[in-house]
Structure formats: structure tokens, C-alpha cells
């Protein structure tokens, strides 16, 4: 009954995110030839302004003509990658803050144990998020099979791991803020603020480890062809710690 209620509460954002991600993929994958042809025309323009030349680096058209480079760079390294933290935050921010804001947390506590409430909410949302990220990550592989495209599948597992781990890191951050907050505005604003702050701070070389976008977009995979194991391990550890802290905070918090 508790799980049914939770899925009912999150069904709208669950399906909106799912359809948005799938729709975005199919505005990208089938349009490789059109995209390459448009870029070729622009790059060959005789009177191309110098201010636009930086957007057409040497060899970009040739690289995008290769299906592997096109789909991995445009999907994981751009479109999906940029959305992952945002989608994770959207899935997590109302989990507990909405109950606090609406005053329904007391009703839940009168009928269920705190442990059951926390696990029902967090684990169901985690399962939904995991399913979404797996679907989005496997779309290039599935599409390549159906469309008879030659995809280098050996890189796909690394991108899947970076996608899932990056999503769960930001999910755990927002989950903790949701447990602490008495309204829905604070966790989403603080989460987006942290995302922006860490991204900007990560542009400074000594602080580049703060930029989770670099990890999520697969920069290391594009450079070495392998998953960034140390960073993955670090994010997983922080994620687990935040889940545990969120759990005990919810158990001890007064309502």
C-alpha cells in the first residue's frame, strides 16, 4: 500500500522524464546525416565570421560522420549527460519535503514506522531513477542494432556506469536536503545551487575534482576509452554515506 502511494505521487515526473529522454534521443540519433550536412555547409561558407570559426574546429565534420563519435559525443557527452544531475534532482527533491510542507508526514508516521517510510520512499525512487538511466544509456546500443549501425559496444558499459553513478550522487545530495527541509523550494534551489557552484569551481584546476559534469559527460572515457574508476569509487562512497546520513536524520528528526 505504501509503495502504491509513493508510485502514485511520483508517476507524473517519472513518465515525463522517461518520455522526454526518449523523445530527445530520437531527435538526435536519426538526424546524423542532416546534422553533418548542415555543419559541412556552414564550415565551407566563404564568409564565415571569425566569431563562429571556433564552433567549427578542424576535423569536426569528419568526426561526426563516424557513428561512434557522433552518438557517444552527442548523447552521453552532451544531451543526456547535461540532463542527468537535473533529472536526479527532480526525482529526489519532493520525496520528504512535500510531506513536510503538506503536513501529511504526521499522518504517515501514525500508520507506518519511520524505517518503512524512509525505505519505501527512497528505494522506490532509486529504482525508478536507476531504470530511467539504464533505458537512456542503452538507447544508443538498441538503436544501433535496429538501424544496422556499427557501434563500438565496448565503450557502452563505461558510459552506463558514469551515467548511473553520477545520477545517484545528485539524487543522494537532494534526498538529504529533502529530509531536512520543511518545504519543497529549499531542496531544489540548494541542489541546483550546489550543482552550479561545483561546476564553476571545478573550472579552477586545483578544484576540478568538484566538477561532476566532467565525470558524467565521460571526459575520461573519451580520452582513455576506460571508466574513471577512482572518481567512480569516490562518488559511490559519498552516495552511500549520504543515504545513511539521510536515513538516521529521518529517524531522529522531530515532526
N, C-alpha and C positions, 0 to 999 in steps of 0.2 A: 504493500500500500504506500509506504514511504517512497520507494523508488518510482512508483507510478506518478505520484505527485511531483516529484523532482523532475521527471522527464516532461511532464505536462508544463511545468514552469519554464523549462529551457528549450521547449520544442521549436519556438519561433526562431530564436537565434541559431539553433542547431541547423535547421533546414535552410535558413537564409545564407549562412556561411557556406554550407555544402553546395548549394546551387550557385552561389557567387563564385566560388573557387572553380567548379567545373565549367561554368559559363566563361570565366576568364581564360581558362586553358583552351577552350575551343574558339576563342577569338584570336588565339596566338598560334597554335600548332598548325592548323591547315593553311595559314597565310604566309608560310615561309617564302614561297616563290614571289608573291606580291611584295612582301617586305624587302626582299633582296633587290627586286627590280626597281622599286621606288628609291632605295638607297643608291643604287647604281646611277640612276638618272640624276639625283641630286649631287652626288660626288663628281660626276662628269660635267656638271654645269660650268660653262666658261666663266661666268661672272659670279661665282660663288663668293659671298662676303667672307672676309678673313675671320670675322667673329664666329662663323659657322664651321670653319675648317676643322676646329678641334673636335667637332662631333662626328667627323668622318676620318678617323685615323687610317693610316696606310694599312691596307690588307683587310679592313673590317668587312667589306662586301664579300671578299673571297672566303673569309672565316665563316660568315653567316650562311654561305652557300652550303657549308658542311652541316648535315643534320645534327650530328652530335654537339657541335659547338653551338648551333642555333638553339636547340631545345634545352640543353643544360644551362646555357648562359641566360637565355631569355625567360626561362621558367624558374629554375632554382636560384640563379644569380640575379634575378631582377623581380619579376612579377610575384610569384609565390613567396620568395624569400623576404620581400619587403612587407608582405602582409602577415607573416607568421606571428610576430610579437603582438600585433594589433588583434588578431583573431584570438590568441590565447588570453589576452586581457579581457576581451569582450565575453569570453566564455566564463571567466572566473569572477569578475567584479561584483555581480549581484548575488552570488551564492548565499552569503550570510548577511551582507549589508541590507539587502532588500527585506529580509525577515525582521531585522532590527528597525528599519525605517517604517515598515508597515505595522509593527507591534505584534507580529504573528509568532515571534520567537518564543514568547511565553506559552502560547498555545501548543507549540511543538514540544517544548520541554515538559509540559504536563502530561503528554501522551507517549513520549519516547525518551530513551536515555540520551545523554549528550554524546556518548560514543556512537550510538546508532545514527543520530542526526548528522554528525560530522562525517562519518564514513559513507553514509548514503549520498550526501551532497557531493563530497569531494571525489569519491570513487566513480560515481556515475558521470560527473562532469569530465573526469580524467579519461574515462572510457570513450566518451563522445569525442573529446579532443584528439585522443590517440587515433580513433577511427577516421576522423576527418583528415588528419595529417598523413595517414597511410594512404588513403584514397588519393589525395592530392599528389603525393610523392610517386605513386605508381602510375599515374596517368600517362607520363611520357613513355613508359615501357609498354603499357596496354595499347596506346595509340600507335606506337611503332610497329607492334605485331599486326594490328588490324590494317594499318595503312602500308604495310610492307616496307617500312623504313629500316635502314641499317643503323641500329643503336648500339653503342658500346655499353652493354649492360653491367660491365664490371665496375663502373663508377656509380651505378644507381644505389647500391646499399649504403655507401658513404653519404650520399645526399639525403637518403631516408633518415639515417641516424642524426645528421646535423639538423634536419627539419624537426624531428620529433623531440630531440633533446632541447633545442632552442625554444620550441613551443612550451614544453613543460617547465622550463626555467621561468619564463614570464608568467605562466599560469600560477606557479607556486608563489611568486612575488605578490601577485594580485590577490591570490587566495588569502595570504597572511593579512594583507590590508583590508580585505573584506571582513575577516573575523574581527578586526579591531574597530571597524567603522560602524557608526550608527546611522549612516545614510549611504546612498548609492553613488553620490557625486565624488566623495573623497577618494575612494579606492581607484576609480577610473582616472581621475585627474592626477593623482600622485603617481600611478603606474605609468601613464603617458609622460609625465614629467621626468620620471626616472629613466624611461627609455630615451627621451630626447637628451637628457643630461649625460648619460653614459655614452651615447653615440657621439656627442660633441666632444666630451672629454677624451674619448678614445682616438680622436684625431691627433692628439698630442702623443708623440712617440713613446715616452715612458709610461703612458696610461692607455696604450692601445688595447691592452687586455680587457678594458672595460667595454669596448665596443663589441657587443654581442652580434651586431649585424654582420660584421666581418666573418664571424663563425657561421652564422645562419646562412649567409649567401654563398658559402662554400669557397671562400678565397683560397684556403689551404688545399682544397681538393683540386681546384683549377691549376694550382702551382705544382703540386706533387702527385696528384692522382690518388691520394690517400686521405682517409679520415684523420682529423686532428684529434688524436687520442688524448693527449694531456688536457686540452681545453674541454673535451667531452667529459672526461672524468671529473674535472673541476665543477662544471655546471651540474652534473648529476649529483655530486656530493652536496652542493648548495641547495639543490632542489629538494633532496631528501631531508636535509636539516630544516628547511622552511616548512615542509609538510609536517614534520614532527613538532616544531615550534607552534605552528598553527593549531595543531591538534590539542596540545596541552594548554595553549592560551584559551581555546574554546571551552575546555573542561573547567578552567578556573575562573573564567570571566563571569561577573555578576550581571544579571539582567533584571 
